[in-house]
C-alpha cells in the first residue's frame, strides 16, 4: 500500500487517539503524522482537546455526602 494520504489519516485520527487501530494502522498513521505538519497539527489540537475534556470530567467530584444521598434516593425510586 502506498503512503497514507491526509484524508485517510484524518479519518483515522480519533481511532488512533483512542488506540482502536491495529498495529499496522497505528504505524501508518504515526508515519503520516511524522511526515505531515498539517495533519500533525490536527493531531496535537485533538489530543489537547481530549485531554482538556478528560481533565474537566475528573476535577469536579461531588462530595461523598451528596453522592450517598443520591444513591439513597435512587434506591427509593425502585
Biotite code that builds the C-alpha atoms (Angstrom):
import biotite.structure as struc

atoms = struc.array([
    struc.Atom([0.000, 0.000, 0.000], chain_id="A", res_id=1, res_name="UNK", atom_name="CA", element="C"),
    struc.Atom([1.285, 3.467, -0.883], chain_id="A", res_id=2, res_name="UNK", atom_name="CA", element="C"),
    struc.Atom([1.679, 6.075, 1.833], chain_id="A", res_id=3, res_name="UNK", atom_name="CA", element="C"),
    struc.Atom([-1.443, 7.229, 3.603], chain_id="A", res_id=4, res_name="UNK", atom_name="CA", element="C"),
    struc.Atom([-2.998, 10.451, 2.339], chain_id="A", res_id=5, res_name="UNK", atom_name="CA", element="C"),
    struc.Atom([-4.262, 13.261, 4.576], chain_id="A", res_id=6, res_name="UNK", atom_name="CA", element="C"),
    struc.Atom([-7.961, 12.363, 4.186], chain_id="A", res_id=7, res_name="UNK", atom_name="CA", element="C"),
    struc.Atom([-7.372, 8.784, 5.321], chain_id="A", res_id=8, res_name="UNK", atom_name="CA", element="C"),
    struc.Atom([-5.155, 9.962, 8.164], chain_id="A", res_id=9, res_name="UNK", atom_name="CA", element="C"),
    struc.Atom([-7.775, 12.394, 9.438], chain_id="A", res_id=10, res_name="UNK", atom_name="CA", element="C"),
    struc.Atom([-10.487, 9.716, 9.139], chain_id="A", res_id=11, res_name="UNK", atom_name="CA", element="C"),
    struc.Atom([-8.417, 7.543, 11.456], chain_id="A", res_id=12, res_name="UNK", atom_name="CA", element="C"),
    struc.Atom([-7.358, 10.293, 13.860], chain_id="A", res_id=13, res_name="UNK", atom_name="CA", element="C"),
    struc.Atom([-9.891, 9.565, 16.627], chain_id="A", res_id=14, res_name="UNK", atom_name="CA", element="C"),
    struc.Atom([-9.448, 5.790, 16.430], chain_id="A", res_id=15, res_name="UNK", atom_name="CA", element="C"),
    struc.Atom([-5.695, 6.478, 16.539], chain_id="A", res_id=16, res_name="UNK", atom_name="CA", element="C"),
    struc.Atom([-6.066, 8.690, 19.616], chain_id="A", res_id=17, res_name="UNK", atom_name="CA", element="C"),
    struc.Atom([-8.246, 6.037, 21.260], chain_id="A", res_id=18, res_name="UNK", atom_name="CA", element="C"),
    struc.Atom([-5.792, 3.240, 20.317], chain_id="A", res_id=19, res_name="UNK", atom_name="CA", element="C"),
    struc.Atom([-8.557, 1.415, 18.441], chain_id="A", res_id=20, res_name="UNK", atom_name="CA", element="C"),
    struc.Atom([-6.494, 0.622, 15.340], chain_id="A", res_id=21, res_name="UNK", atom_name="CA", element="C"),
    struc.Atom([-4.476, -2.498, 14.759], chain_id="A", res_id=22, res_name="UNK", atom_name="CA", element="C"),
    struc.Atom([-0.692, -2.256, 14.957], chain_id="A", res_id=23, res_name="UNK", atom_name="CA", element="C"),
    struc.Atom([-0.277, -1.825, 11.192], chain_id="A", res_id=24, res_name="UNK", atom_name="CA", element="C"),
    struc.Atom([-2.758, 1.058, 11.032], chain_id="A", res_id=25, res_name="UNK", atom_name="CA", element="C"),
    struc.Atom([-1.272, 2.703, 14.134], chain_id="A", res_id=26, res_name="UNK", atom_name="CA", element="C"),
    struc.Atom([2.136, 2.631, 12.463], chain_id="A", res_id=27, res_name="UNK", atom_name="CA", element="C"),
    struc.Atom([0.737, 4.021, 9.176], chain_id="A", res_id=28, res_name="UNK", atom_name="CA", element="C"),
    struc.Atom([-0.990, 6.929, 10.916], chain_id="A", res_id=29, res_name="UNK", atom_name="CA", element="C"),
    struc.Atom([2.094, 7.660, 13.035], chain_id="A", res_id=30, res_name="UNK", atom_name="CA", element="C"),
    struc.Atom([4.321, 7.615, 9.961], chain_id="A", res_id=31, res_name="UNK", atom_name="CA", element="C"),
    struc.Atom([1.989, 10.039, 8.189], chain_id="A", res_id=32, res_name="UNK", atom_name="CA", element="C"),
    struc.Atom([1.793, 12.338, 11.228], chain_id="A", res_id=33, res_name="UNK", atom_name="CA", element="C"),
    struc.Atom([5.591, 12.359, 11.470], chain_id="A", res_id=34, res_name="UNK", atom_name="CA", element="C"),
    struc.Atom([5.868, 13.426, 7.817], chain_id="A", res_id=35, res_name="UNK", atom_name="CA", element="C"),
    struc.Atom([2.896, 15.819, 7.512], chain_id="A", res_id=36, res_name="UNK", atom_name="CA", element="C"),
    struc.Atom([2.922, 19.021, 9.599], chain_id="A", res_id=37, res_name="UNK", atom_name="CA", element="C"),
    struc.Atom([-0.734, 19.949, 8.866], chain_id="A", res_id=38, res_name="UNK", atom_name="CA", element="C"),
    struc.Atom([-2.023, 16.531, 9.985], chain_id="A", res_id=39, res_name="UNK", atom_name="CA", element="C"),
    struc.Atom([0.355, 16.554, 12.935], chain_id="A", res_id=40, res_name="UNK", atom_name="CA", element="C"),
    struc.Atom([-1.123, 19.939, 13.905], chain_id="A", res_id=41, res_name="UNK", atom_name="CA", element="C"),
    struc.Atom([-4.621, 18.433, 13.789], chain_id="A", res_id=42, res_name="UNK", atom_name="CA", element="C"),
    struc.Atom([-3.413, 15.561, 15.946], chain_id="A", res_id=43, res_name="UNK", atom_name="CA", element="C"),
    struc.Atom([-1.914, 17.929, 18.537], chain_id="A", res_id=44, res_name="UNK", atom_name="CA", element="C"),
    struc.Atom([-5.111, 20.009, 18.617], chain_id="A", res_id=45, res_name="UNK", atom_name="CA", element="C"),
    struc.Atom([-7.373, 16.965, 19.039], chain_id="A", res_id=46, res_name="UNK", atom_name="CA", element="C"),
    struc.Atom([-5.058, 15.413, 21.645], chain_id="A", res_id=47, res_name="UNK", atom_name="CA", element="C"),
    struc.Atom([-5.159, 18.627, 23.706], chain_id="A", res_id=48, res_name="UNK", atom_name="CA", element="C"),
    struc.Atom([-8.932, 18.854, 23.276], chain_id="A", res_id=49, res_name="UNK", atom_name="CA", element="C"),
    struc.Atom([-9.425, 15.305, 24.549], chain_id="A", res_id=50, res_name="UNK", atom_name="CA", element="C"),
    struc.Atom([-7.008, 15.940, 27.431], chain_id="A", res_id=51, res_name="UNK", atom_name="CA", element="C"),
    struc.Atom([-8.995, 19.032, 28.450], chain_id="A", res_id=52, res_name="UNK", atom_name="CA", element="C"),
    struc.Atom([-12.254, 17.094, 28.367], chain_id="A", res_id=53, res_name="UNK", atom_name="CA", element="C"),
    struc.Atom([-10.754, 14.279, 30.421], chain_id="A", res_id=54, res_name="UNK", atom_name="CA", element="C"),
    struc.Atom([-9.296, 16.711, 32.963], chain_id="A", res_id=55, res_name="UNK", atom_name="CA", element="C"),
    struc.Atom([-12.570, 18.646, 33.212], chain_id="A", res_id=56, res_name="UNK", atom_name="CA", element="C"),
    struc.Atom([-14.550, 15.494, 33.844], chain_id="A", res_id=57, res_name="UNK", atom_name="CA", element="C"),
    struc.Atom([-12.340, 14.335, 36.695], chain_id="A", res_id=58, res_name="UNK", atom_name="CA", element="C"),
    struc.Atom([-11.857, 17.592, 38.568], chain_id="A", res_id=59, res_name="UNK", atom_name="CA", element="C"),
    struc.Atom([-15.420, 18.078, 39.783], chain_id="A", res_id=60, res_name="UNK", atom_name="CA", element="C"),
    struc.Atom([-16.341, 15.259, 42.107], chain_id="A", res_id=61, res_name="UNK", atom_name="CA", element="C"),
    struc.Atom([-19.454, 15.557, 44.213], chain_id="A", res_id=62, res_name="UNK", atom_name="CA", element="C"),
    struc.Atom([-18.893, 15.426, 47.977], chain_id="A", res_id=63, res_name="UNK", atom_name="CA", element="C"),
    struc.Atom([-19.371, 11.961, 49.421], chain_id="A", res_id=64, res_name="UNK", atom_name="CA", element="C"),
    struc.Atom([-22.408, 13.044, 51.480], chain_id="A", res_id=65, res_name="UNK", atom_name="CA", element="C"),
    struc.Atom([-24.173, 14.236, 48.329], chain_id="A", res_id=66, res_name="UNK", atom_name="CA", element="C"),
    struc.Atom([-23.307, 11.038, 46.474], chain_id="A", res_id=67, res_name="UNK", atom_name="CA", element="C"),
    struc.Atom([-24.709, 8.971, 49.346], chain_id="A", res_id=68, res_name="UNK", atom_name="CA", element="C"),
    struc.Atom([-27.959, 10.985, 49.360], chain_id="A", res_id=69, res_name="UNK", atom_name="CA", element="C"),
    struc.Atom([-28.323, 10.494, 45.597], chain_id="A", res_id=70, res_name="UNK", atom_name="CA", element="C"),
    struc.Atom([-27.761, 6.742, 45.890], chain_id="A", res_id=71, res_name="UNK", atom_name="CA", element="C"),
    struc.Atom([-30.374, 6.513, 48.649], chain_id="A", res_id=72, res_name="UNK", atom_name="CA", element="C"),
    struc.Atom([-32.901, 8.494, 46.573], chain_id="A", res_id=73, res_name="UNK", atom_name="CA", element="C"),
    struc.Atom([-32.279, 6.289, 43.555], chain_id="A", res_id=74, res_name="UNK", atom_name="CA", element="C"),
    struc.Atom([-32.835, 3.181, 45.654], chain_id="A", res_id=75, res_name="UNK", atom_name="CA", element="C"),
    struc.Atom([-36.126, 4.645, 46.926], chain_id="A", res_id=76, res_name="UNK", atom_name="CA", element="C"),
    struc.Atom([-37.306, 5.084, 43.330], chain_id="A", res_id=77, res_name="UNK", atom_name="CA", element="C"),
    struc.Atom([-37.142, 1.367, 42.613], chain_id="A", res_id=78, res_name="UNK", atom_name="CA", element="C"),
])
